[in-house]
């Protein structure tokens, strides 16, 4: 059975339910602001978190829970308030959120295994009366259906313009296995990780060490290869819950089943990474940078990230301007070694493909044709350094007037 995308969200795998509600953290009553994901049985968990030294209280809470070895049944999430830079009180509120969620789902003795996440404005304490009320609302509305998954995906959004969801099936051990994910992220997006929350559920039976191994390896080429604005956040979290309800033989070592699991995880994480990059605050285009024929993988990653993070290049993409000098310049200051006199660069999109640099110098091309290609909602720059066989891809977006407007008004 090949990997197949299906219409579904975070509840697509067997045994998972979700809900999203407006609890009152956001002023707009039409915007949901709390979500919950619950498995009918305890799950193996894996997580990766922000590299920022300033870590929000939920990051500390979840990292401790994931590394403890205990299984988890639930994730509870609020948007609107980040619970970051909130001291001991913020950590206590994590415990209070977990305790309330555990009570609500019928596991009052297992609060320390409930995962909690927050996103929003830094520095404010959580209004726990609203949080507790919201958890009660969520528990009553938990459901396994598509609508419940969509509600949860909308509830975790901040400046996102749309929910970000994916679900797919694959085969492991002769069983059909389902994996699904949802995430939020639009601004303060920068490797490593970003202002993003990502939750992946699967009914695959897999050991905790192999689950963590797969996630840690995958994030290097997915979420760590996206950038919107160069700011690394305090709350970045990716959590994977695996409940084993598919009934496959437990994946506890490398092999064909583990490879199938990793391929599915890569598909989910790549899709969600591109969704975040393309929904960058104020963005009008997804900007993809592929570095090909590099001597080493890390060289390719470094070069690709430098280009996708270049404010001048991002501005040129917004202006539909084939200003290839900005790309070569960004490659040059990336810190990676390469021969500029051998580089070829192309722009490509649904509008076509055009070479703009040949052997480090401008190629002959039609500016009109280049503008047409750069006017599409998804644009790719391909940079060939002609030194080997390694490739890497980074994702970002154009830099628009609206980015400044959104961030100037964020707290108001």
N, C-alpha and C positions, 0 to 999 in steps of 0.2 A: 504494500500500500504506500503510495507516494504521499508526501506532505501536501495537505489540502487546506486552503483558507476557507473558513466558514463564517456565516453571519452570526456573530456572537461577541460577547464581552467577557468580563471577569468571572461570570457565573457559568460559562460554557463547560468547563470540566465537571465531571460527576462530583457531587457532594458539596458544592460551593453555593452559597447564597450571598446576596449583597443588598444594600439599600443606600439611598441618598436622600437627605431631607434639608429643608431650610429650618435651622434651629434658632437663628436670630443673630448670628455673628456678622452677617452682612446686612447693610441697610435695605437693600432691595429684596423684598419678600419673594420675588420671582426667581431668585438665585439660590440654589441649594448650597449649603456650606458645611455639611458633615456627611461622612460616608462610613460604611462598615462592610467588611468582607468576613464571612464566617464559613468555616468548614464543619461538616457534620462529625468529622473525626479529627484527632490531632494530626498536625502536619510536620514533616521535616522542613526546616527553614534554612535559608541562606540570605546573606545580605552584603551589600557594599555601600559605603558611606562617604560623605564629603571629606576632602583632604584639607579643608580650611581649618586652621587651628581654633577658630571660633566656631564651636559646634553647638547647635541647638540642643536643648534638653532631650527631645525625642530621639535624636541621633545617639546620644549617650545611652538612653534607655534601651533602644533597639539593639545596639551593638552588644550590650551586656546580655540581652535575651538571646540573641542569635548565637553568641559564643558559649553560652551556658550549656548547650547541648539539649536543653528542654525542647519539647515539641510545642507548637502554637496552634491555636484554633482560630484566632481572630486578629484582624487589624481594624483599628478605629482611627479615623482621620478627620481633622478639622481644617478648613481654609479660613483666611481672614486674619488670623493671628499666628505668628511663627513660633511662639514660645522659645525664642532665642534671646540670649543675653538677659536671662531672667533669674539666674542664681539658684539657690537652694529651693526657693519657692516654685520655680519652674520644674525642677525635678520632682518635687512633691506632687505637682499637678499631673505629671506623667503617671505617677503611681495611682493617683485618684481616678484618672481617665481609665486606666487599665482595670482598676478595681470595679468601677461602675460598669464597664463593658463585660467583665467576667460575670458579674452578678446578673446582668441583663440576659446573657446567653445561657445561664444555668450552670456556670463553673465558678462559683464564688471563691473556691479554694485555690484557684489557679491564675490569679491576677498577674503574677510576674511573668507569665508566658504570653500575655496579650501584647501585641505590638501596637505602638501609638505613633502617629505622625501628625505634624502641624505644618502649615505653610501660610505665609502672609507677611504682615508688618513685623519687623524685628523690634524688640524692646518692650512690648506690652505683655502684661500677665494675662493668662487665659481667664475669661469670665466663667468660672466653674459652674455657676448656677445654670447658665445657658448650655454649657457642655454636658452636664449631667442630664438635663432635660432632653437634649438632642440625642444622647445615647439611648434613652428610653424610647424615643420616637423611632430611632433606627431599628431597635430590636423588634418592635412591633411590625415593621414594614419589610423585614428581611424576606427575600424571595429568590428563587432560582432562575427566573425568567430573563428574557432579553431586556425588558423594560427596567427591571431592577438593576441590571448591570449598567445600563445607560444612565440611570439616576446617580449611581455611585461615581461614574466617570465625570459627570457634570458637577458633582458636589466638591470634587477636589480641585477644580479650576480656580485660578486667580485672574491674571490678565490674559489667559488663553482665550482664543476666539471660538474654539470648538473642542468637544471631547475627543480624546485620543484612545482608541480601542482596537484590539485585534484578537482573533481566535483562529486556531488551526488544529488539524488532527494529523497524527502520524502513527506509525506502527512500532511497537517495542515488544519483544517476546511473544509475538503472535497476537497481541491485543491492540485494539484501537485506543490510542492515548490522545487526550486533548490538552492543549495548552492555550492560555489566554493572558492578555495583559492590558493594563490601562495605565496612563501616566498623565502628569500635568507638567507644563514647563513652557515659558514664553520669554521671560526676561531673567537677568542675572544668570546667564547660561554660558558656561566656560569650562573646558577641561581643567582639572580632572573632576568629573561629574559637574553638576550645575544646579540651579534652583529648580529642581525637579524632584518629583516623587514618582516612582514607578513600582507597580505591583504586578507580579506574575503568579498565576495559579496554574496548577496542573494536577491531573489525577494519576500521573505516573508514579510508580513505586520506585524510589531511588534513595540511596543512602545519603545521609547528611554530608559526609566528606565529598562524595562525588557531585552532589548538588552545588556545594560551595565552590568546588574546583571548576565546574562548568561556568558558573556565574562570574567568578573572578577572572577567568580567561576571556570570557566574552565581552565584558565591559570595556576592555582595552581598545577594541576595534569598533565599539558602538557608541555608548554614551560618553566615553572619553575622547571621541572624535567629533564632537559637536561644539559649536560656539556661536553665541548671538552677540554678546557685548563685552566679553573679556572679564566678567565678574564671576568669581567662584563663590557659591552660596554657603550658608551656615546649616542648611537643612537637607541637603541632597541625600536621597535614600533610594536604593533599589532593594526590594524584598521579594523572594520567591518562596511560595508555599506549595509543597507537594504532599498530597494526602493518600496516594496509593490506591484510590478507589477504582482505577482501571483494571486492577487485578493482574498486571504483568509481573513476571519474576523480578524481584528487586534488582535494580542496577547498582551493583556495588564494586564494579571494576570497569576498566576500559574494554571496549569491544564494539560490536555492531550496534547494540542497543544504546550504548552511551553516545556513540557517534550520531545516531538518529536523534537522541535527546538534544545534543549540542547543536545540531543543524536546526532543529525547531526553535531552540532558544535564540540562536543567531537571527533567524527570520523575524521573530517577535521583537527582539531588541533593536534590530536594524530599522524595522518599520516604525517603531515608536521614536527612535532617535531622529529619523527624518521628519516625523510629524512635529516634534519639538522644534527642530531647526527651521522648518518651513513656516511655523507659527510664531516665529520670533516677534517680539513686540514691534508693531508698526510695519512688519515685513510685507512686501508685495511679491517676493520670489524666494524659493528655496535655492540656495547656492551650494553646489556640490563641487568638491575639488578632488580629482583623482591624480595621484602621482604614480607613474608607471615606470617599469624598467629601472628601479633603484637598485643599488648594490646591497642594501640591507633594509630590513623591515622598519627599523626605528628611524632610519634616514627618511624613508618614504612618509612615515607618520609625521615626523617633525616638519617636513616641507609642506605637506598637505594642510596641517593645522596652521602654519604660519600664514598661508595664503587665505584660508577661510576666515582667519581672525583679523586680517588687515582692514582697518577702517576705510582706507582710501580705495581698496579694491571693492569693498562692499558698497561704497558710495557709487563707484563706477557701474556696478551691476544695477543699482537702482536707476541710474541715468541711462542704461542701455548703451553704455560707452565701452567699446573694445579697447580700453586703455591697458594693454598687456604689460606695459612697463611697470605698473604697480605690482603685478604678479611676480615678475622676475625680481623686483626689489624686495618683496616679502620673502621670497625664497632665499635671497642673499643674506638677509639678516636673521634667518631662522636658527643659525648655529650649525646646521647640517652642511657637510662638505659635498660639493659637486662642481662640475665644470660648466659654468654659465654659457660657454661658447658651443655647447653641444645640445642645449635644451630646445625642444620643440613644444609649442603650446597650441592647443585647439580650444575653441568654444563650441559646445553642442547643446541642442535642445530639441524639442519637437519641431522647431522651425528649421532644423538642418545642422550642419557641421561645417566649421571653417577653420583653417589653420591661420594663426596670426603671428606666430614666431617660428622661425626655422634656423637652427644652429645659432641660437642666441641673438638673432637679429629679426627685425620686422619682415614678415612675409608679404608678398603682394596679395591683397584681398580687397573685397568690396566693403566699404564702411556701411553702405546701405544694407547689404546682406548680413553683416555682423550685427547691426542694430535689430534686424528682424529676428535673428536667433536669440539675442539677449533680451528680447521683449516678452519671451515666454515665461510662464509662472514657475518653471523649473529649469535652471541653467547649470551646465557643468563646464568646468575648466579642466582639461586634461593636460598634464605636464609630464613630458617624457624626458627623463634625464639620461637615458641611454648608458646605464652603467651596470645593469644586471637584470634580474627577473622579479624583484620584489615590488609589490604594489600596496597602496593604502588610500583610503577614501575618508575625507572629512566633510562634514555638513554644517552649513550656516545659513545666513539669509542676507538680503540686501539691507543697507542702512538708510532709513527713510526719515523724513521730517517728523513723522508720527512717533518714532522711538523717543525723541526728546520730550514731546508733549505728554506721552503716557507716563514717563518716569518723573517728569516735573510735577505731575498731578497725582502721583500714586497714593499718597496718604490721604488726600482730600477727595 
